[in-house]
Amino acid sequence: MTSTGLTSLLWFIAIIVMIPVALWLLKRTPMGGAGGHGLMRSVAVLPISPNQRLVTVEVLYTVQGRTYDVHVNTLVSNSSI
């Protein structure tokens, strides 16, 4: 009975220790927002109607040490925000 309680306690401690480790790893992945500051920013917004606007977004990304700068135009409606 004592070994079962000790095993449960060790698993509990292991899981508690893994939570900050998992968050630390997530912070350093692209999904967690790593990859540099200012990866994507809004360059211009042009209102077209009360419900729609045209947004130009600048996206910076790096592939094999080369940085690319891409501008994307998209139509956004208030219902999709």
C-alpha positions as CSV (number, residue, x, y, z in Angstrom):
1,M,0.0,0.0,0.0
2,T,2.9,2.4,0.8
3,S,4.5,1.8,-2.7
4,T,1.2,2.7,-4.4
5,G,1.0,6.0,-2.5
6,L,4.6,6.8,-3.2
7,T,4.2,6.0,-6.9
8,S,1.2,8.3,-7.1
9,L,3.1,11.1,-5.3
10,L,6.0,10.7,-7.7
11,W,3.7,10.9,-10.7
12,F,2.0,14.0,-9.3
13,I,5.3,15.7,-8.7
14,A,6.5,14.8,-12.2
15,I,3.3,16.2,-13.8
16,I,3.6,19.5,-11.8
17,V,7.3,19.8,-12.9
18,M,6.3,19.1,-16.6
19,I,3.8,22.0,-16.8
20,P,6.3,24.8,-16.6
21,V,8.7,22.9,-18.9
22,A,5.9,22.5,-21.5
23,L,5.0,26.2,-21.3
24,W,8.7,27.1,-21.7
25,L,9.0,24.9,-24.8
26,L,5.7,26.3,-26.2
27,K,6.9,29.8,-25.8
28,R,9.9,29.1,-28.0
29,T,8.0,27.5,-30.9
30,P,6.4,29.5,-33.8
31,M,3.0,28.5,-32.5
32,G,3.8,30.1,-29.2
33,G,4.9,33.3,-30.7
34,A,8.6,32.8,-31.1
35,G,10.5,33.9,-34.1
36,G,11.2,37.6,-33.4
37,H,9.2,40.6,-32.5
38,G,7.1,42.3,-35.2
39,L,6.6,39.2,-37.2
40,M,3.3,40.5,-38.5
41,R,2.1,44.1,-38.4
42,S,-0.7,46.1,-39.9
43,V,0.6,48.6,-42.5
44,A,-2.6,50.3,-43.6
45,V,-6.4,50.2,-43.1
46,L,-8.8,51.6,-45.7
47,P,-12.5,51.7,-44.7
48,I,-14.7,50.6,-47.6
49,S,-18.1,50.6,-46.0
50,P,-19.4,50.6,-42.4
51,N,-19.0,46.8,-42.3
52,Q,-15.9,46.3,-44.4
53,R,-12.3,47.5,-44.6
54,L,-9.2,46.7,-46.6
55,V,-6.2,45.8,-44.5
56,T,-2.6,45.6,-45.7
57,V,-0.5,43.4,-43.5
58,E,3.3,43.1,-43.6
59,V,4.7,39.6,-42.8
60,L,8.3,39.0,-42.1
61,Y,9.6,35.4,-42.2
62,T,13.1,33.8,-42.4
63,V,14.0,30.7,-44.5
64,Q,17.5,29.4,-44.3
65,G,18.9,32.7,-43.0
66,R,17.2,34.9,-45.6
67,T,14.5,37.3,-44.4
68,Y,11.5,37.9,-46.7
69,D,9.1,40.8,-46.5
70,V,5.6,40.1,-47.9
71,H,2.7,42.6,-48.0
72,V,-0.8,41.0,-48.0
73,N,-4.0,42.8,-48.8
74,T,-7.3,41.3,-47.4
75,L,-10.9,42.4,-47.2
76,V,-12.2,42.2,-43.6
77,S,-15.8,42.5,-42.6
78,N,-16.9,43.3,-39.1
79,S,-18.8,40.0,-38.8
80,S,-15.5,38.1,-39.1
81,I,-13.7,40.0,-36.3
